[in-house]
Amino acid sequence: MIKYVLIDLDGTILDFSKGERNAFKETINKFLSIDLNEDDIKKFSEINEYYFNEYHKKNMTRDEFHYKRFDEIFKYLGKYSDPITADSYYMELLKYQANPFDDVYEALEYLSKKYNLYIASNGITSIQKKRLEVASLINYFKELYVSNEITYNKPEKEFFDYVFKDINDYNKDSYVIIGDRLDTDILGGINAGIHTIYLNRSNIFDSNIKSEFEIKTFDEIKNIL
C-alpha cells in the first residue's frame, strides 16, 4: 500500500527549460550585452545538460561544473567574461524562475489528501526550496530530499536509502517515485526497489529502463494513485 510519494521537481512539476532560458538570457544581457538567437539558447541548454550530467556522474566537481558551462558558452558566443561571476548571477536568477506546468496544482491537491508527498531532486536545496516557495507549492511537501545535501544523486541507491532512513519506514512497497527522466528518476526507483511512474512528457523511451506505470501529463496520476 502506497504511503509515500516521491516527486521529481524539474521537468516533472516545474518547467526547467523555461526557467533556464529566462535566467540565461538575463545573464548574457548583463555580462556580454549581446542579442541571443534561438541557436545560442539551445547551445547553452545542451552545454548545461552535458556538464550537469557529468557532475552527477561524479566525473567533475561542482566548482568545475559551475565554471565550465559558462566558460564554454562564452567561447561559443565569441565574447568573454568571468565564468564564476556569471554563474553565480545565473544561479541567483534561477531561484526565482518557478514555472509550474498547468497540470500540477490540481494533481498535487489530490495527492496531498491521500499520501505524504516529498520532493526527490538532483539539485541544490536553497534553489529548489526557493522555487517551490515562489510557485506556492512548498506546503504540499513534507520534506525536500535534494542531492547536494544527501551527497548522493538519483539514480544511486544510497539516495533512496537516505530517504527510507529519514522517513523511518523501510517497507519499499510503501513508496512510489514520479519523474520525467528514465535515467535518474525511474532507474533510481528500480535500483531502490520501489514503485515507479514515468511522466513521459517528451515521448522518450529506453528499452533498457522499464517503468511500472507511464503517464503523459501529471494530472493522469489520479488514474493510478
Backbone as a chain_set.jsonl record, in Angstrom:
{"seq": "MIKYVLIDLDGTILDFSKGERNAFKETINKFLSIDLNEDDIKKFSEINEYYFNEYHKKNMTRDEFHYKRFDEIFKYLGKYSDPITADSYYMELLKYQANPFDDVYEALEYLSKKYNLYIASNGITSIQKKRLEVASLINYFKELYVSNEITYNKPEKEFFDYVFKDINDYNKDSYVIIGDRLDTDILGGINAGIHTIYLNRSNIFDSNIKSEFEIKTFDEIKNIL", "coords": {"N": [[0.85, -1.203, 0.0], [0.641, 2.134, -0.946], [2.156, 4.824, 0.705], [3.932, 6.908, 0.664], [4.88, 9.401, -1.56], [7.284, 10.145, -3.768], [8.47, 12.859, -5.541], [9.898, 14.103, -8.411], [11.399, 17.265, -9.307], [12.296, 19.251, -11.438], [11.162, 19.421, -14.713], [9.157, 17.734, -14.104], [7.25, 18.806, -12.173], [7.922, 21.479, -12.302], [8.729, 23.654, -14.987], [11.699, 23.433, -16.141], [13.154, 24.114, -18.417], [12.056, 26.5, -19.371], [12.638, 28.235, -17.242], [15.445, 28.071, -17.22], [16.032, 29.18, -19.701], [15.101, 31.862, -19.414], [16.706, 32.815, -17.272], [19.266, 32.493, -18.347], [19.238, 34.219, -20.612], [18.965, 36.722, -19.34], [21.321, 36.776, -17.859], [23.33, 36.758, -19.847], [22.71, 39.166, -21.085], [23.447, 40.94, -19.083], [26.218, 40.472, -18.707], [27.478, 40.279, -21.218], [26.058, 41.773, -23.054], [24.798, 41.236, -25.582], [22.758, 40.298, -28.38], [20.867, 37.421, -28.306], [20.264, 34.494, -30.292], [17.979, 31.828, -31.222], [19.503, 29.534, -31.616], [21.734, 30.033, -30.039], [20.637, 29.971, -27.466], [19.71, 27.355, -27.373], [22.154, 26.059, -27.564], [23.379, 26.688, -25.103], [21.657, 25.318, -23.388], [22.196, 22.68, -24.131], [24.909, 22.501, -23.42], [24.717, 22.977, -20.672], [23.156, 20.79, -19.841], [24.871, 18.676, -20.505], [27.184, 19.114, -18.849], [25.967, 19.112, -16.357], [25.1, 16.475, -16.174], [27.595, 15.208, -16.223], [28.677, 16.12, -13.832], [26.886, 14.95, -11.991], [27.419, 12.337, -12.463], [29.694, 12.182, -11.158], [32.014, 12.831, -12.468], [33.192, 15.232, -12.474], [33.91, 18.034, -10.318], [31.669, 20.086, -8.327], [32.435, 22.777, -8.463], [33.896, 22.776, -10.847], [31.85, 22.169, -12.653], [30.21, 24.488, -12.42], [31.982, 26.405, -13.393], [32.748, 25.504, -15.992], [30.444, 25.413, -17.673], [29.734, 28.086, -18.247], [32.163, 29.093, -19.139], [32.465, 27.647, -21.51], [30.192, 28.438, -23.016], [30.641, 31.159, -23.299], [32.931, 31.147, -24.885], [31.848, 29.995, -27.17], [30.062, 32.002, -27.928], [31.795, 33.993, -28.592], [32.57, 36.142, -27.09], [33.865, 37.245, -23.955], [33.62, 36.801, -20.416], [33.945, 36.718, -16.82], [33.544, 33.413, -15.869], [32.744, 32.31, -13.361], [31.645, 34.426, -11.892], [29.517, 35.083, -13.57], [28.103, 32.676, -13.491], [27.309, 32.586, -10.8], [25.571, 34.747, -10.731], [23.63, 33.868, -12.532], [22.677, 31.591, -11.126], [21.477, 32.794, -8.939], [19.4, 34.155, -10.186], [17.993, 31.964, -11.1], [16.745, 30.934, -8.872], [14.351, 32.253, -8.682], [12.962, 31.538, -10.834], [10.314, 29.993, -11.315], [8.209, 27.925, -12.727], [5.452, 26.381, -12.885], [4.01, 23.482, -14.435], [0.863, 23.424, -16.144], [-0.759, 21.338, -15.33], [-0.284, 20.696, -12.713], [-1.117, 21.804, -10.111], [-3.799, 20.995, -9.384], [-3.481, 18.23, -9.363], [-1.533, 17.854, -7.343], [-2.964, 18.776, -5.169], [-4.909, 16.816, -5.006], [-3.271, 14.504, -4.543], [-2.042, 15.178, -2.107], [-3.999, 14.901, -0.222], [-4.237, 12.237, 0.135], [-1.756, 11.01, 0.44], [1.619, 11.117, 1.792], [3.739, 13.571, 0.66], [6.836, 14.111, -1.018], [9.663, 15.918, -2.178], [12.053, 14.754, -4.49], [15.03, 15.359, -5.638], [17.695, 16.025, -7.926], [19.848, 18.432, -7.323], [20.28, 21.732, -5.935], [19.625, 22.567, -2.655], [18.844, 25.137, -1.601], [18.105, 26.566, -3.88], [16.101, 24.949, -5.041], [14.192, 24.912, -2.993], [13.483, 27.647, -2.766], [12.344, 28.064, -5.304], [10.103, 26.433, -5.191], [8.736, 27.772, -3.199], [8.259, 30.256, -4.439], [6.549, 29.399, -6.437], [4.378, 28.741, -4.954], [4.082, 26.119, -3.992], [5.341, 24.804, -1.971], [4.114, 24.014, 0.42], [2.822, 21.654, -0.019], [4.532, 19.6, 0.439], [6.136, 17.302, 2.614], [8.84, 17.094, 3.084], [12.003, 18.018, 1.611], [14.103, 16.243, -0.392], [17.192, 16.544, -1.505], [19.918, 16.309, -3.728], [22.42, 17.602, -3.199], [22.547, 17.911, -0.462], [22.132, 15.337, 0.506], [24.271, 14.059, -0.559], [24.413, 12.056, -2.362], [23.252, 11.095, -5.607], [20.229, 10.741, -7.512], [20.437, 8.231, -9.966], [21.398, 6.74, -7.784], [21.414, 4.165, -5.388], [21.899, 4.792, -2.759], [20.88, 7.353, -2.403], [18.149, 6.893, -2.111], [18.163, 5.161, 0.05], [18.831, 6.934, 2.055], [16.483, 8.446, 2.138], [14.595, 6.495, 2.985], [15.591, 5.974, 5.554], [15.357, 8.491, 6.768], [12.603, 8.99, 6.722], [11.929, 6.878, 8.194], [10.809, 4.4, 7.551], [11.064, 1.362, 6.175], [9.725, -0.208, 4.454], [9.54, -0.945, 1.301], [7.485, -1.231, -0.472], [5.761, 0.709, 0.186], [6.411, 3.013, -1.095], [6.512, 5.244, -3.916], [7.957, 6.623, -6.84], [7.691, 9.496, -8.86], [8.632, 10.73, -11.933], [10.266, 12.537, -14.643], [12.459, 11.6, -15.952], [14.05, 8.835, -17.279], [16.637, 7.885, -16.778], [17.433, 8.812, -14.29], [15.255, 9.258, -12.369], [13.434, 7.036, -12.774], [15.153, 4.814, -13.147], [16.478, 5.097, -10.74], [14.404, 4.572, -8.917], [13.918, 1.909, -9.592], [16.407, 0.762, -8.908], [16.251, 1.147, -6.18], [14.162, -0.444, -5.488], [11.478, 0.32, -5.394], [8.098, 1.43, -6.258], [7.417, 2.778, -9.528], [6.634, 5.604, -11.555], [6.538, 6.843, -14.667], [6.67, 9.973, -16.02], [6.096, 10.843, -19.041], [6.532, 13.289, -20.733], [7.803, 14.107, -23.057], [7.785, 12.072, -24.871], [9.789, 10.032, -24.807], [11.695, 7.08, -24.917], [13.257, 4.129, -23.571], [14.482, 1.07, -24.087], [15.855, -0.351, -22.229], [15.181, 0.506, -19.731], [12.476, 0.131, -17.834], [9.517, 1.411, -16.722], [7.109, 0.958, -14.081], [4.596, 2.134, -14.361], [3.249, 4.477, -16.763], [2.684, 7.841, -17.662], [1.354, 10.643, -19.488], [0.722, 13.256, -18.852], [0.841, 15.182, -15.852], [-1.496, 15.242, -14.334], [-2.728, 12.869, -14.93], [-2.03, 11.148, -13.006], [-3.977, 10.674, -11.208], [-5.369, 8.552, -12.146], [-3.946, 6.401, -11.388], [-2.987, 6.51, -8.71]], "CA": [[0.0, 0.0, 0.0], [1.432, 3.358, -1.079], [2.024, 5.863, 1.729], [4.877, 7.998, 0.417], [5.048, 9.704, -2.974], [8.477, 10.94, -4.062], [8.204, 13.555, -6.797], [10.973, 14.895, -9.004], [11.0, 18.669, -9.447], [12.481, 19.859, -12.759], [10.63, 18.628, -15.811], [8.012, 16.984, -13.611], [6.241, 19.791, -11.754], [8.359, 22.799, -12.767], [9.296, 23.692, -16.334], [13.069, 23.919, -16.006], [13.627, 24.688, -19.686], [11.615, 27.894, -19.42], [13.422, 28.968, -16.258], [16.816, 28.106, -17.708], [16.052, 30.121, -20.821], [14.957, 33.234, -18.913], [17.875, 33.176, -16.471], [20.421, 32.584, -19.242], [19.118, 35.45, -21.412], [19.238, 37.876, -18.487], [22.741, 36.732, -17.505], [24.112, 37.193, -21.017], [22.439, 40.596, -21.269], [24.216, 41.693, -18.087], [27.671, 40.301, -18.78], [28.012, 40.417, -22.569], [25.256, 42.775, -23.775], [24.617, 40.86, -26.982], [21.458, 39.71, -28.702], [20.932, 35.975, -28.495], [19.268, 33.87, -31.16], [17.497, 30.555, -30.692], [20.605, 28.564, -31.618], [22.565, 30.334, -28.874], [19.923, 29.494, -26.281], [19.737, 25.892, -27.458], [23.522, 25.627, -27.287], [23.603, 26.728, -23.664], [20.891, 24.225, -22.791], [22.952, 21.452, -24.394], [26.118, 22.557, -22.592], [24.281, 22.86, -19.288], [22.732, 19.406, -19.639], [26.054, 17.809, -20.571], [28.02, 19.253, -17.666], [25.165, 18.683, -15.209], [25.18, 15.009, -16.137], [28.963, 14.844, -15.86], [28.818, 16.38, -12.401], [26.124, 13.974, -11.222], [28.11, 11.051, -12.6], [30.916, 12.361, -10.364], [33.155, 12.982, -13.372], [33.776, 16.535, -12.199], [33.447, 18.643, -9.077], [30.643, 21.115, -8.511], [33.106, 24.005, -8.903], [34.207, 22.609, -12.269], [30.572, 22.283, -13.372], [29.786, 25.892, -12.465], [32.92, 27.147, -14.233], [32.857, 25.036, -17.368], [29.3, 25.696, -18.54], [29.793, 29.455, -18.756], [33.4, 29.205, -19.908], [32.228, 27.118, -22.853], [29.214, 29.233, -23.765], [31.294, 32.426, -23.636], [33.793, 30.876, -26.04], [30.955, 29.771, -28.307], [29.481, 33.286, -28.33], [32.864, 34.847, -29.109], [32.852, 37.231, -26.159], [34.239, 36.565, -22.717], [33.536, 37.422, -19.101], [34.342, 35.753, -15.792], [32.524, 32.369, -15.782], [32.261, 32.091, -11.998], [30.762, 35.549, -11.551], [28.309, 34.919, -14.375], [27.371, 31.524, -12.985], [26.689, 32.984, -9.53], [24.438, 35.607, -11.075], [22.645, 32.963, -13.14], [22.093, 30.758, -10.078], [20.588, 33.638, -8.135], [18.197, 34.368, -11.001], [17.285, 30.699, -11.235], [15.929, 30.745, -7.666], [13.04, 32.897, -8.846], [12.358, 31.008, -12.057], [9.419, 28.908, -10.902], [7.185, 27.872, -13.766], [4.763, 25.084, -12.79], [3.179, 23.045, -15.542], [-0.555, 23.695, -15.88], [-1.456, 20.168, -14.792], [0.339, 20.338, -11.438], [-1.775, 22.216, -8.875], [-4.94, 20.144, -9.067], [-2.991, 16.88, -9.062], [-0.898, 17.881, -6.028], [-4.051, 18.906, -4.198], [-5.481, 15.47, -4.916], [-2.315, 13.59, -3.93], [-1.729, 15.569, -0.726], [-5.089, 14.463, 0.654], [-4.191, 10.778, 0.253], [-0.41, 10.492, 0.667], [2.683, 12.027, 2.212], [4.471, 13.944, -0.543], [8.218, 14.537, -0.821], [10.471, 16.215, -3.364], [13.289, 13.982, -4.652], [15.61, 16.159, -6.716], [19.119, 16.275, -8.108], [19.984, 19.877, -7.437], [20.789, 22.459, -4.773], [18.467, 22.74, -1.787], [18.402, 26.535, -1.472], [17.453, 26.96, -5.122], [14.858, 24.191, -5.214], [13.226, 25.364, -1.986], [13.001, 28.981, -3.143], [11.478, 27.949, -6.481], [8.828, 25.888, -4.716], [8.066, 28.862, -2.475], [7.787, 31.228, -5.435], [5.434, 28.774, -7.158], [3.327, 28.428, -3.963], [3.94, 24.662, -3.958], [6.152, 24.247, -0.896], [3.311, 23.458, 1.516], [2.341, 20.315, -0.36], [5.571, 18.611, 0.662], [6.593, 17.069, 3.977], [10.288, 17.272, 3.139], [12.712, 18.089, 0.339], [15.322, 15.442, -0.448], [17.944, 17.128, -2.614], [21.185, 15.569, -3.815], [23.599, 18.257, -2.643], [22.569, 17.67, 0.984], [22.234, 13.903, 0.741], [25.603, 13.745, -1.117], [24.224, 11.046, -3.402], [22.343, 11.55, -6.652], [19.466, 9.753, -8.269], [19.721, 7.015, -9.572], [22.147, 5.939, -6.822], [20.598, 3.522, -4.36], [22.15, 5.475, -1.487], [19.943, 8.477, -2.31], [16.875, 6.379, -1.612], [18.415, 4.644, 1.391], [18.746, 8.098, 2.937], [15.058, 8.771, 2.266], [13.964, 5.474, 3.827], [16.052, 6.169, 6.926], [14.841, 9.74, 7.299], [11.172, 8.796, 6.941], [11.869, 5.793, 9.187], [9.951, 3.312, 7.076], [11.872, 0.623, 5.219], [8.848, -1.026, 3.619], [9.678, -0.337, -0.018], [6.193, -1.281, -1.152], [5.019, 1.903, 0.598], [6.96, 4.164, -1.806], [6.498, 5.362, -5.365], [8.589, 7.836, -7.351], [7.161, 10.045, -10.112], [9.633, 11.593, -12.532], [10.261, 12.666, -16.104], [13.694, 11.079, -16.536], [14.27, 7.402, -17.106], [17.99, 7.58, -16.321], [17.63, 9.204, -12.895], [14.078, 9.0, -11.538], [12.904, 5.677, -12.915], [16.238, 3.884, -12.831], [16.696, 5.207, -9.305], [13.343, 3.831, -8.26], [14.168, 0.48, -9.833], [17.559, 0.402, -8.078], [15.844, 1.17, -4.772], [13.138, -1.453, -5.276], [10.178, 0.926, -5.115], [7.22, 1.6, -7.411], [7.85, 3.859, -10.421], [5.689, 6.179, -12.521], [7.282, 7.658, -15.633], [5.942, 11.069, -16.639], [6.756, 10.92, -20.343], [6.041, 14.488, -21.421], [8.51, 14.325, -24.328], [7.693, 10.863, -25.696], [11.124, 9.436, -24.841], [11.663, 5.701, -24.452], [14.517, 3.401, -23.473], [14.097, -0.33, -23.926], [16.591, -0.932, -21.106], [14.626, 1.004, -18.463], [11.03, -0.041, -17.914], [8.778, 1.884, -15.552], [5.914, 0.195, -13.737], [3.485, 2.858, -14.974], [3.628, 5.626, -17.592], [1.653, 8.85, -17.905], [1.78, 11.698, -20.415], [0.543, 14.518, -18.146], [0.924, 14.952, -14.422], [-2.808, 15.007, -13.742], [-3.119, 11.475, -15.152], [-1.666, 10.395, -11.818], [-5.222, 10.327, -10.494], [-5.835, 7.256, -12.661], [-3.071, 5.353, -10.856], [-2.917, 6.59, -7.247]], "C": [[0.881, 1.248, 0.0], [1.109, 4.332, 0.058], [2.809, 7.118, 1.361], [5.098, 8.178, -1.081], [6.235, 10.645, -3.131], [8.301, 11.556, -5.445], [9.435, 14.352, -7.218], [10.467, 16.322, -9.218], [11.084, 19.155, -10.895], [12.042, 18.916, -13.878], [9.405, 17.829, -15.412], [6.914, 17.929, -13.131], [6.632, 21.224, -12.12], [9.017, 22.686, -14.136], [10.696, 24.295, -16.263], [13.545, 24.609, -17.27], [13.258, 26.165, -19.798], [12.423, 28.745, -18.451], [14.867, 29.131, -16.678], [16.958, 29.164, -18.792], [16.026, 31.569, -20.321], [16.189, 33.685, -18.15], [19.117, 33.339, -17.345], [20.391, 33.879, -20.047], [19.457, 36.677, -20.572], [20.709, 37.933, -18.085], [23.618, 37.23, -18.651], [23.913, 38.684, -21.273], [23.274, 41.432, -20.307], [25.711, 41.643, -18.359], [28.255, 40.512, -20.175], [27.29, 41.468, -23.407], [25.177, 42.466, -25.268], [23.227, 40.268, -27.164], [21.633, 38.225, -28.992], [19.911, 35.517, -29.514], [18.905, 32.503, -30.579], [18.592, 29.491, -30.652], [21.521, 28.771, -30.42], [21.936, 29.774, -27.6], [19.923, 27.971, -26.232], [21.12, 25.357, -27.106], [23.807, 25.639, -25.793], [22.87, 25.591, -22.964], [21.62, 22.891, -22.96], [24.21, 21.378, -23.521], [25.762, 22.318, -21.127], [23.896, 21.416, -18.947], [23.945, 18.467, -19.598], [26.862, 17.883, -19.281], [27.276, 18.886, -16.382], [25.224, 17.164, -15.057], [26.568, 14.53, -15.729], [29.206, 15.038, -14.36], [28.103, 15.302, -11.584], [26.629, 12.545, -11.423], [29.427, 11.041, -11.816], [32.162, 12.382, -11.23], [33.811, 14.348, -13.237], [33.226, 17.058, -10.885], [32.358, 19.665, -9.374], [31.266, 22.415, -9.006], [33.446, 23.936, -10.393], [32.953, 22.75, -13.12], [30.169, 23.746, -13.53], [30.706, 26.731, -13.35], [32.77, 26.787, -15.705], [31.663, 25.434, -18.231], [29.324, 27.122, -19.077], [31.094, 29.732, -19.496], [33.163, 28.76, -21.348], [31.255, 27.978, -23.649], [29.801, 30.593, -24.139], [32.197, 32.248, -24.856], [32.962, 30.682, -27.301], [30.4, 31.094, -28.841], [30.533, 34.27, -28.835], [33.134, 36.077, -28.284], [33.039, 36.61, -24.788], [34.029, 37.459, -21.505], [33.928, 36.361, -18.085], [33.254, 34.697, -15.603], [31.936, 32.191, -14.386], [31.304, 33.199, -11.573], [29.447, 35.434, -12.301], [27.458, 33.772, -13.855], [26.656, 31.862, -11.683], [25.453, 33.846, -9.769], [23.293, 34.774, -11.652], [21.931, 32.128, -12.08], [21.138, 31.557, -9.198], [19.29, 33.913, -8.891], [17.339, 33.113, -11.041], [16.386, 30.421, -10.036], [14.499, 31.238, -7.861], [12.35, 32.483, -10.143], [11.544, 29.763, -11.695], [8.224, 28.895, -11.836], [6.485, 26.512, -13.728], [4.028, 24.751, -14.084], [1.704, 23.205, -15.152], [-1.269, 22.552, -15.175], [-1.038, 19.804, -13.367], [-0.538, 20.608, -10.213], [-2.911, 21.278, -8.474], [-4.495, 18.741, -8.669], [-2.317, 16.825, -7.696], [-1.938, 18.008, -4.921], [-4.682, 17.537, -3.949], [-4.54, 14.523, -4.159], [-2.09, 13.901, -2.449], [-2.801, 15.152, 0.26], [-5.05, 12.959, 0.91], [-2.828, 10.241, 0.704], [0.481, 11.565, 1.299], [3.564, 12.3, 0.997], [5.858, 14.482, -0.196], [8.837, 14.885, -2.176], [11.714, 15.324, -3.344], [14.007, 14.548, -5.871], [17.131, 16.093, -6.734], [19.287, 17.772, -8.301], [20.589, 20.458, -6.179], [19.596, 22.89, -3.926], [17.954, 24.171, -1.76], [17.65, 27.003, -2.709], [16.12, 26.247, -5.28], [13.793, 24.641, -4.224], [12.64, 26.716, -2.363], [12.044, 28.909, -4.334], [10.115, 27.377, -6.11], [8.034, 26.94, -3.952], [7.478, 29.876, -3.447], [6.563, 30.697, -6.175], [4.243, 28.441, -6.252], [3.015, 26.936, -3.922], [4.576, 24.028, -2.72], [5.313, 23.528, 0.162], [2.716, 22.083, 1.205], [3.297, 19.22, 0.118], [6.019, 18.543, 2.118], [8.078, 17.381, 4.126], [10.844, 17.364, 1.729], [13.985, 17.259, 0.452], [16.082, 15.845, -1.707], [19.388, 16.618, -2.561], [22.363, 16.272, -3.164], [23.693, 18.084, -1.128], [22.772, 16.191, 1.294], [23.631, 13.394, 0.384], [25.584, 12.531, -2.043], [23.173, 11.566, -4.374], [21.443, 10.409, -7.105], [20.254, 9.458, -9.545], [20.443, 6.162, -8.523], [21.223, 5.416, -5.727], [20.723, 4.246, -3.028], [21.266, 6.698, -1.301], [18.649, 8.016, -1.655], [17.017, 5.754, -0.23], [18.329, 5.767, 2.423], [17.288, 8.47, 3.193], [14.36, 7.779, 3.192], [14.317, 5.69, 5.299], [15.433, 7.414, 7.535], [13.336, 9.64, 7.591], [10.931, 7.733, 8.018], [10.819, 4.753, 8.819], [10.713, 2.614, 5.956], [11.048, -0.32, 4.349], [8.782, -0.401, 2.228], [8.377, -0.352, -0.817], [5.337, -0.058, -0.822], [5.407, 3.14, -0.203], [6.708, 4.082, -3.315], [7.232, 6.639, -5.741], [7.96, 8.2, -8.683], [8.226, 10.967, -10.697], [9.633, 11.54, -14.042], [11.511, 12.109, -16.762], [13.855, 9.602, -16.217], [15.604, 7.119, -16.425], [18.26, 7.961, -14.876], [16.444, 8.783, -12.027], [13.648, 7.537, -11.584], [13.972, 4.635, -12.611], [16.54, 3.914, -11.336], [15.658, 4.44, -8.515], [13.515, 2.33, -8.401], [15.322, -0.01, -8.96], [17.179, 0.282, -6.606], [14.773, 0.135, -4.456], [11.772, -0.902, -4.936], [9.357, 1.043, -6.402], [7.667, 2.818, -8.232], [6.725, 4.283, -11.359], [6.465, 7.151, -13.401], [6.358, 8.693, -16.256], [6.625, 11.392, -17.969], [6.196, 12.082, -21.157], [6.603, 14.608, -22.839], [8.536, 13.102, -25.229], [9.065, 10.228, -25.923], [11.055, 8.033, -24.235], [13.082, 5.13, -24.409], [14.163, 1.955, -23.16], [14.785, -0.989, -22.733], [16.05, -0.505, -19.751], [13.111, 0.991, -18.566], [10.371, 0.41, -16.615], [7.537, 1.023, -15.323], [4.665, 0.8, -14.372], [4.043, 4.004, -15.818], [2.431, 6.541, -17.771], [2.229, 9.916, -18.83], [1.665, 13.089, -19.789], [0.462, 14.211, -16.66], [-0.448, 14.632, -13.812], [-3.362, 13.611, -14.032], [-2.775, 10.595, -13.949], [-2.899, 9.943, -11.049], [-5.815, 8.999, -10.983], [-5.043, 6.078, -12.082], [-3.096, 5.333, -9.326], [-4.231, 7.081, -6.653]], "O": [[1.761, 1.395, 0.848], [-0.055, 4.622, 0.334], [2.416, 8.236, 1.694], [5.458, 7.234, -1.784], [6.198, 11.792, -2.686], [8.015, 10.848, -6.411], [9.942, 15.177, -6.458], [9.261, 16.557, -9.3], [10.058, 19.44, -11.512], [12.493, 17.774, -13.968], [8.692, 17.304, -16.268], [5.783, 17.869, -13.614], [5.764, 22.09, -12.235], [9.763, 21.745, -14.407], [10.86, 25.514, -16.317], [14.274, 25.598, -17.194], [14.056, 26.979, -20.263], [12.847, 29.849, -18.794], [15.45, 30.202, -16.514], [17.907, 29.948, -18.785], [16.83, 32.396, -20.752], [16.671, 34.8, -18.346], [19.93, 34.231, -17.104], [21.409, 34.563, -20.153], [20.157, 37.575, -21.04], [21.281, 39.018, -17.981], [24.535, 38.026, -18.444], [24.858, 39.382, -21.641], [23.755, 42.507, -20.669], [26.396, 42.66, -18.254], [29.42, 40.89, -20.298], [27.856, 41.994, -24.366], [25.454, 43.323, -26.108], [22.607, 39.798, -26.21], [22.45, 37.834, -29.825], [18.818, 36.077, -29.6], [19.462, 32.081, -29.566], [18.608, 28.646, -29.757], [22.027, 27.806, -29.848], [22.618, 29.179, -26.765], [20.114, 27.375, -25.173], [21.248, 24.333, -26.435], [24.411, 24.703, -25.27], [23.411, 24.972, -22.048], [21.655, 22.073, -22.039], [24.53, 20.331, -22.959], [26.428, 21.55, -20.433], [24.268, 20.895, -17.895], [24.022, 17.576, -18.752], [27.19, 16.856, -18.687], [27.885, 18.403, -15.428], [25.376, 16.642, -13.952], [26.702, 13.562, -14.98], [29.858, 14.219, -13.712], [28.649, 14.799, -10.601], [26.302, 11.65, -10.643], [30.163, 10.054, -11.805], [33.242, 11.998, -10.782], [34.867, 14.593, -13.821], [32.2, 16.583, -10.397], [32.152, 20.059, -10.522], [30.698, 23.086, -9.868], [33.299, 24.924, -11.113], [32.983, 23.374, -14.181], [29.831, 24.192, -14.626], [30.246, 27.676, -13.992], [32.677, 27.667, -16.56], [31.841, 25.761, -19.405], [28.974, 27.352, -20.234], [31.105, 30.554, -20.413], [33.607, 29.417, -22.29], [31.474, 28.22, -24.836], [29.48, 31.124, -25.202], [32.222, 33.096, -25.748], [33.335, 31.154, -28.375], [30.282, 31.283, -30.052], [30.186, 35.281, -29.446], [33.854, 36.972, -28.726], [32.448, 35.573, -24.483], [34.226, 38.673, -21.547], [34.213, 35.223, -18.457], [32.139, 35.043, -15.213], [30.737, 31.944, -14.253], [30.27, 32.931, -10.962], [28.38, 35.662, -11.729], [26.234, 33.881, -13.787], [25.51, 31.459, -11.488], [24.431, 33.695, -9.1], [22.131, 34.965, -11.294], [20.711, 31.975, -12.132], [20.107, 31.042, -8.765], [18.209, 33.905, -8.302], [16.111, 33.187, -11.019], [15.369, 29.742, -10.172], [13.559, 30.702, -7.274], [11.296, 33.01, -10.499], [12.035, 28.636, -11.764], [7.339, 29.747, -11.747], [6.872, 25.594, -14.45], [3.49, 25.637, -14.747], [1.35, 23.128, -13.975], [-2.273, 22.771, -14.497], [-1.391, 18.736, -12.867], [-0.688, 19.731, -9.363], [-2.963, 20.822, -7.332], [-5.058, 18.136, -7.757], [-2.503, 15.857, -6.959], [-1.795, 17.406, -3.856], [-4.951, 17.163, -2.808], [-4.967, 13.823, -3.241], [-1.963, 12.988, -1.633], [-2.536, 15.059, 1.459], [-5.743, 12.459, 1.796], [-2.744, 9.155, 1.278], [0.14, 12.747, 1.332], [4.076, 11.368, 0.375], [6.032, 15.209, 0.782], [8.568, 14.231, -3.183], [12.35, 15.161, -2.302], [13.637, 14.251, -7.007], [17.775, 16.104, -5.685], [18.904, 18.314, -9.338], [21.312, 19.782, -5.448], [18.663, 23.511, -4.434], [16.75, 24.397, -1.884], [16.675, 27.748, -2.606], [15.116, 26.876, -5.616], [12.618, 24.74, -4.579], [11.426, 26.908, -2.288], [11.04, 29.62, -4.364], [9.092, 27.792, -6.655], [6.808, 26.992, -4.046], [6.334, 30.302, -3.293], [5.65, 31.456, -6.501], [3.227, 27.926, -6.717], [1.857, 26.531, -3.83], [4.371, 22.844, -2.455], [5.761, 22.536, 0.736], [2.165, 21.431, 2.092], [2.918, 18.051, 0.194], [6.249, 19.563, 2.768], [8.518, 17.871, 5.167], [10.249, 16.861, 0.776], [14.843, 17.538, 1.289], [15.673, 15.531, -2.824], [19.989, 16.514, -1.491], [23.239, 15.601, -2.618], [24.788, 18.107, -0.568], [23.492, 15.835, 2.227], [24.11, 12.417, 0.959], [26.637, 12.044, -2.456], [22.316, 12.372, -4.012], [21.847, 9.247, -7.084], [20.717, 10.412, -10.171], [20.135, 4.978, -8.384], [20.367, 6.137, -5.215], [19.765, 4.307, -2.257], [20.931, 7.052, -0.171], [18.124, 8.673, -0.757], [16.087, 5.813, 0.575], [17.818, 5.572, 3.526], [16.904, 8.772, 4.324], [13.614, 8.183, 4.084], [13.457, 5.6, 6.176], [15.024, 7.398, 8.696], [12.864, 10.156, 8.604], [9.881, 7.696, 8.659], [10.048, 4.292, 9.661], [10.975, 3.21, 4.911], [11.597, -1.13, 3.601], [8.05, 0.564, 2.009], [8.206, 0.442, -1.742], [4.316, 0.185, -1.466], [4.813, 4.203, -0.023], [6.694, 3.001, -3.903], [7.136, 7.638, -5.027], [7.722, 7.339, -9.53], [8.677, 11.892, -10.022], [9.078, 10.624, -14.648], [11.629, 12.133, -17.987], [13.805, 9.179, -15.062], [15.698, 6.219, -15.59], [19.228, 7.478, -14.289], [16.612, 8.038, -11.062], [13.518, 6.886, -10.547], [13.71, 3.673, -11.889], [16.823, 2.878, -10.735], [15.986, 3.74, -7.557], [13.289, 1.574, -7.456], [15.23, -1.071, -8.343], [17.704, -0.561, -5.879], [14.502, -0.138, -3.286], [10.984, -1.567, -4.264], [9.861, 0.788, -7.496], [8.226, 3.77, -7.688], [5.974, 3.458, -11.881], [6.982, 8.16, -12.923], [5.389, 8.349, -16.933], [7.613, 12.125, -18.008], [5.48, 11.884, -22.138], [5.942, 15.155, -23.723], [9.235, 13.093, -26.242], [9.455, 9.927, -27.051], [10.444, 7.821, -23.187], [13.978, 5.59, -25.117], [13.613, 1.653, -22.101], [14.362, -2.05, -22.275], [16.414, -1.085, -18.728], [12.535, 1.775, -19.32], [10.635, -0.141, -15.547], [6.99, 0.438, -16.258], [3.791, 0.082, -14.858], [5.173, 4.445, -15.609], [1.311, 6.085, -18.002], [3.446, 10.068, -18.937], [2.415, 13.997, -20.147], [0.064, 13.117, -16.26], [-0.54, 13.836, -12.878], [-4.365, 13.213, -13.439], [-3.183, 9.435, -13.884], [-2.862, 8.947, -10.327], [-6.658, 8.402, -10.313], [-5.413, 4.917, -12.259], [-3.211, 4.27, -8.717], [-4.348, 7.208, -5.434]]}, "num_chains": 1, "name": "protein.A"}
